[in-house]
Amino acid sequence: MADTTNWVGSRQLLRRLRDVMAGGGDAQARLDQIAGIIARDMVAEVCSIYLLRPGDILELFATEGLLKTAVHRTRLRIGEGLVGDVAAHARPLSLDEAQDHPQFAYRPETGEEIYHSFLGVPILRGGRVRGVLVVQNQSRRNYTEEEIETLQTVAMVLAELVASGALAAESEFASADGIALRPLRLDGARLNGGLAMGRVVIHERRTTISQVVAEDVTVELERFDAAVQDMHRSLDAMMEELGGHRSGKEHVEVLEAYRMFAEDRGWLARIREGIRGGLTADASVAKALNDTRARMAQITDPYIRERILDLDDLAYRLLQHLDGGEAQQDRRRLREAGDTVLVARSLGPAELLDYGRRELKAVVLEEGSATAHVAIVARALEIPLIGRVAGLLDRVEAGDHILVDGDNGTVVVRPGDDTRQAFAETMQSRAELQEVYETLRDLPAVSGDGAEVSLNLNAGLLLDLPQLRQTNAAGIGLYRTEIMFMMQGQLPGVDEQAGVYRRVMDQADGRRVVFRTLDAGGDKLLPYMSGHHEENPAMGWRAIRMTLDRPFMLRQQLRALIRAASGRPLEVMFPMVAEVSEYRAAREILELELARAASRGESLPESVSAGCMLEVPSLLFQLPQLTGCADFLAVGSNDLLQFMYASDRGNIAVSDRYDILSAASLRMLRSVVAACDAAGVPVSVCGEMAGQPLEAMALVGLGFRSLSMASSSIGPTRMMIRSLDVGSLSDFLDSLLTGPSRSLRSKLSAYARDHGVSLWT
């Protein structure tokens, strides 16, 4: 019976609130009436409405029972007082004696010293605090669960009214800054580094299809063909526009691949087939997209999943052209909105380029990976990009202030004034630091005691090549050839591969390029190859295992590399080698292809070096045999440390459980350096470890003299090396490696700080 009474009382209270909103009067008068109605219905002497203002300030906007002169004068910060505590924790607080609570903060201008009991509930909308609703009584009162629930229901209604601006005069509340909601920090994955701040713009894809069944198939086919032509012209115009950019040629490489996808005959034929079956052009595009998604739903490989995102982008773009291109017009209007941080579930490369580069400061995605086309374009355009931010769209609204820390994969939504100021100062310091890196660009990466380190790039597309000149890197320590294979709908032929490899060498302009042969398979199934489910694909049929089992693929790739080199040095590296016999087998195929080219009178490379990726721990016990036949080694620290600790890098529950700077890891790496030095075999590191500040310092101290990393890490690493005394660091490491410490991170950080080593943290 009590529950029924509660619902009746709640409905009556809500009806009275509705009547107030339907009546006349200004916003303040409405708030005052609402406070009085709530107080009477809740049998309370006091009802107060606090709303959140810019700067994380809770301001008293209306009250029944407290002194009226306190309205718009009483202000509390988030976490300050009982009201601030309700806002900070976003949950109700019920007390029979408020003044005994440690958070109680007395404000004499309110006259609340005579009141004892307190019930406060947050005014929430979309999971975010917009204010606090409070009732108080002079007597000690234990508020019931029904009363708390009723006040929460009223607060929910208030939240909607507040969001609409119906409860606050524009001069008092609905300022240009809008409502300052509770600050929120969200973590994701770094896809491209950098810092940015601006206002949130939500990327939306219009997918409403008003008509499914075609009235005239011929008309629909004509509509479809016209939309396809319009889409192709818009992509061509986009490539032409980028061609005028200072680094436009790099961007065109991605768009060319994207443009080829847009011309895929199979995809277009399926859509036309659907139209002929009686669907409208719009419905057939949507059906083809859904069918493709269903077929590829079980694929976990990130490369292929990113290609599905490209298909999404193309399908939605085609739907927009069928609809008259309204979404593109909306995006062009956004270019006038000022500093923009784009927020989306996913994004295609052309969709990113629809937005103005000058105004677009950063991108934050719920999905996305480092291999996505949008990530590649963002890196080329130097746009900070964060992906895999869980629950992003449910917790961010258009117009929110947002800070983006691409270096650490973190965003802060609705930051306070102090936080924004500190972030702006950090951005300024970073800009000044970039200027310092530029002054060091042409200086050698040589330590204070004369140790020279070769700094190289990791690359995977022609898009990455201009960074060689911009960073003055020594060369490309790792060129991932598999990206080209992943981006296409069929196995690229020898001529096509050779053309790409030749352009890589041409753009490298005499600098070293190490080509890693195809690293696919396992969960990275090529779209044109059949595969089988594997329980543990990371340690399954992939890389050298796959290409040795399918030797025609390896032979074609090596044939293309030999043809591309033609009078220039060729360096080839085989991935995922677990036994020396696998390396020998791959090298024999290389020798066969060299002999084949010679017998045909083809121009041979000036020299050929065949190396091996050290990623599988079993090779650590075969180093003498391996260094006896390999021309060079490259430590793939990502997989090597993952396998060493049996710790899946993609599993957040264990990915950070073991520190890469543990004594065990560093002892292992030092043993690799020692074995290679003894055999006279060059060794490098090309995993993520090489591009991290503290880790790179440790690698140099262990004896590595060649590191390969992302372009953004070249400048900072050069500065670090030039501030380092390698001999002193090596001695320090010797003293640590025999100790029991689980991690040496803090000790290495202290060493860098005490010895003036320039780390960019």
Disulfide bonds with the S-S distance in Angstrom:
none
